[in-house]
């Protein structure tokens, strides 16, 4: 089936730039007239675009709808007709694969998760030799990832798209027989004397110091959750942080208490301002990574394998040793399940048993 169904002379069409509107559910859509017919598009499917404004958080939807309006105008100005997607016949694995991505992008998932699905889709698509997906295509794509973590992450997202493709009608199981790579456990070395380290960091850079305090005291992840924090994310008294699902890795709404030693270092700004920049634009995504690299070069206290994330690990160990509760640790870490929490503790080599818990025997 051809991609476009015909071209009409521009001289015969009266084209006005599309308008952006929203409904009571805060779903944004593009409205325009073409040859006296009214069109209302909630996404770019009918113009062969992968833009889905309503798959984004509400405060981002208008911005994406603007991009969709621009693509719509360019599309119809080029003379192409709006596709009737109901009449499209799916007859290849690649078409199912594309539709599977579209379905997932419509779901209520985080922006990062959707970005990974798009990345995975484009990667495999470039390795498909024809319109059918084979195990060899998938192996060829995955084999370029030599590290086990990267390999398994891409494989996990491929599984999501292939399973969705099969659910909507694709035949065959191209993922069958493709196993995950085994990763060697890596110990994240915690801090034994955390106060001297924090004092050294404070003298090096104030922003990095606040980031480390929040990583340890609130167990937030530094490179996104902390970097993107706004003053509106805090309660009025700075006693807690409220993060919605799309702002954290677990995808669930999260409320985190703020200890006094963290709160005393904060000077609350206004509204949607970022806590580090004091304007609406956050720091760039590599800001803390770069700062930490520079700090490591001059530090006299850091030991091997101690990282910015070691503050989060140290905080987790402290909570578990004081409470002995996996449920409390799960809530503090923002893990989506207890299995993740127990696996996390094993990675830190934290013993979950005391000698009193071991089998008894009187000799």
HUVENUR-V114576 format. One record per pair of residues at least 24 apart in sequence whose ideal C-beta (glycine too) atoms are under 8 Angstrom apart, sorted by the first residue. I is the first residue (numbers start at 0). J is the second residue. D is the distance in Angstrom with one decimal. If there is no record, write none. Layout:
# HUVENUR-V114576
i/j/d
I/J/D
I/J/D
This chain:
# HUVENUR-V114576
i/j/d
0/87/6.8
0/88/6.3
2/47/6.6
3/79/4.9
3/80/7.0
3/82/7.5
4/80/5.3
4/82/6.5
4/83/7.6
5/79/7.9
5/80/5.3
6/78/4.2
6/79/6.4
6/80/7.6
7/34/7.6
7/78/5.7
7/80/6.8
8/78/7.2
9/76/7.2
9/78/5.9
12/75/7.6
12/78/7.9
14/72/7.4
14/75/6.0
14/76/5.9
16/68/7.1
16/72/5.5
17/68/4.4
17/71/5.0
17/72/5.9
18/68/7.6
19/61/6.7
19/64/4.7
19/65/6.5
19/68/5.7
21/60/7.7
21/61/7.7
25/57/5.2
25/60/7.1
26/53/4.8
26/60/7.6
27/52/4.8
27/53/6.4
27/60/4.5
27/61/5.9
27/63/7.7
27/64/4.0
28/52/7.7
28/64/7.1
29/64/6.4
29/67/5.4
29/68/4.9
29/71/5.4
31/71/6.5
31/72/7.8
31/75/7.3
33/75/5.9
33/81/7.0
38/81/6.0
40/67/7.0
40/71/6.5
42/67/7.3
42/105/7.7
43/67/5.7
43/70/6.1
43/71/7.7
44/82/7.9
44/84/5.7
44/101/6.6
45/81/5.1
45/82/4.8
45/83/7.8
45/84/5.7
46/70/6.3
46/71/5.9
46/74/4.4
46/79/7.6
46/81/6.8
46/82/7.2
47/74/7.9
47/82/7.1
48/74/7.8
49/100/7.6
49/101/7.2
49/104/7.1
49/117/7.5
51/101/7.5
51/104/4.9
51/105/5.9
53/105/7.7
54/104/5.0
54/105/5.6
54/106/7.2
54/108/7.8
54/113/6.6
55/110/6.9
56/110/7.5
56/243/7.7
56/245/5.2
89/168/6.7
91/130/3.7
91/131/6.6
92/127/7.9
92/130/6.3
92/131/4.8
92/132/4.2
92/164/7.0
92/169/5.5
92/171/7.3
92/173/7.8
93/124/7.2
93/127/6.2
93/130/4.7
93/131/7.5
93/132/6.9
94/130/7.5
95/164/4.2
95/165/8.0
95/167/6.1
95/168/6.1
95/169/3.8
96/120/7.1
96/123/7.6
96/124/7.4
96/132/6.4
96/160/6.4
96/161/7.7
96/164/5.2
96/169/7.4
98/164/7.5
98/167/6.2
99/160/5.0
99/161/7.6
99/163/3.8
99/164/4.2
99/166/7.9
99/167/6.6
99/169/8.0
100/160/6.1
102/163/5.8
102/167/7.2
103/159/6.7
103/160/7.0
103/163/6.2
108/250/6.9
109/244/7.1
109/245/4.9
109/248/7.8
109/250/5.6
110/245/6.3
111/223/7.7
111/248/8.0
112/250/7.5
115/152/7.5
115/156/5.2
116/156/5.7
116/159/6.8
116/160/6.5
118/156/7.9
119/153/5.8
119/156/4.2
119/157/5.6
119/160/6.5
120/160/6.3
122/153/7.2
123/157/6.5
123/160/7.9
131/171/8.0
132/161/7.6
132/164/8.0
132/169/7.9
132/171/7.6
132/173/4.8
133/173/5.9
134/173/5.0
134/174/7.6
134/175/7.1
134/176/6.6
134/177/6.6
136/173/7.1
137/173/5.5
137/174/6.5
137/177/6.1
138/177/6.6
141/177/7.1
147/179/7.9
147/180/3.9
147/181/6.7
147/182/4.1
147/183/7.9
148/182/6.2
150/179/7.5
150/180/4.9
151/179/4.8
151/180/5.9
151/182/7.3
154/179/6.1
184/345/7.6
184/346/6.1
185/346/7.3
186/304/6.8
186/346/7.2
186/347/7.2
186/348/5.9
187/304/7.1
187/306/7.0
187/308/6.3
187/309/5.7
187/312/4.6
187/346/6.8
187/347/6.2
188/302/6.4
188/303/7.3
188/304/4.1
188/305/5.0
188/309/6.1
189/305/7.9
189/309/5.8
189/312/5.1
189/313/4.1
189/316/5.6
189/347/6.9
190/305/6.5
190/309/6.0
190/310/7.1
190/313/4.8
193/310/7.6
193/313/6.1
195/300/5.8
196/300/5.4
196/301/7.2
199/298/6.2
199/299/7.2
199/300/5.5
200/294/6.5
203/294/5.2
203/297/7.0
203/298/7.9
204/290/5.8
204/294/7.0
206/275/5.3
206/282/7.7
206/286/7.9
206/287/7.9
206/290/7.2
207/287/6.7
207/290/4.8
207/291/7.0
207/294/6.4
208/264/7.7
209/264/6.1
209/265/7.5
209/274/7.6
209/275/7.4
210/287/5.5
210/307/7.5
211/307/7.1
211/310/5.1
212/260/7.1
212/261/4.9
212/264/6.2
213/261/6.2
214/307/6.7
214/308/7.4
214/310/4.1
214/311/5.0
214/314/7.3
215/310/4.0
215/311/6.9
215/313/6.0
215/314/4.5
216/257/7.1
216/258/4.5
216/260/6.5
216/261/4.3
216/314/6.7
217/255/4.8
217/256/7.5
217/257/6.1
217/258/7.6
217/261/6.5
218/255/7.2
218/311/5.5
218/314/5.0
218/315/6.5
218/318/7.8
218/331/5.2
218/332/5.6
218/333/7.3
219/255/6.7
219/311/7.7
220/247/7.5
220/248/6.5
220/308/7.9
220/311/7.0
221/287/5.2
221/307/5.4
221/308/7.2
221/311/7.8
222/284/6.8
222/287/6.0
222/288/6.7
223/284/7.6
224/248/7.8
225/287/7.7
226/275/7.4
226/281/5.8
226/282/5.4
226/284/7.1
226/286/6.5
226/287/6.3
227/273/7.1
227/281/4.9
228/273/7.0
228/274/4.8
228/275/7.8
229/270/7.6
229/271/5.3
229/272/6.4
229/273/5.8
229/274/6.7
230/267/5.6
230/268/4.8
230/269/6.4
230/270/6.4
230/271/7.6
230/272/5.7
230/274/6.0
231/270/5.8
231/271/5.7
233/257/7.3
233/265/7.7
233/267/6.8
237/262/4.7
237/265/5.6
237/267/6.1
238/262/6.9
247/333/5.6
248/333/6.9
249/333/4.9
249/334/6.4
249/335/4.4
250/335/7.0
251/333/7.4
251/335/6.6
253/333/5.1
255/331/7.5
255/333/7.8
312/347/5.5
315/343/6.9
315/344/7.5
315/347/6.9
316/347/6.2
316/349/5.9
319/344/6.6
319/349/6.2
320/349/7.9
